[in-house]
Amino acid sequence: MKRDMDLAREILFQMESSNNTHGWDEINIPNISKEIISYHIKLLYQARLIEADDVTDSSGFEWKAKSITWEGREFIDSARNQSNWEKAKQYILSRGGSITFEALKISLSILLKQQLGV
């Protein structure tokens, strides 16, 4: 299964907008299977952007999102602007890079500094 950075970003945004202060967030994204969402929740957990639980059992693979970490919130704030998000992805790809969380964080940071005149 391939990693989809746009999907990971959408999961983070859904978690951020949730009113859930404890327990698991239910993530539902139209036309995306629960298995693909679970896989991306696992990846976000491995990247230390969220807290999550592996609730896989005999009925199938499943990860449940619990909360966003400080690092995850920093990433969300830098990735919030759709235009900057697209520019950062394009910047990475135009230089022959792979779109990783680290590359996105760096690119988004550069864009923000440019906008602030820093």
Secondary structure, 3 states (H helix, E strand, C coil): CCCCHHHHHHHHHHHHHCCCCCCCECCCCCCCCHHHHHHHHHHHHHCCCEEEEECCECCECCEEEEEECHHHHHHHHHHCCHHHHHHHHHHHHHCCCCCCHHHHHHHHHHHHHHHHCC
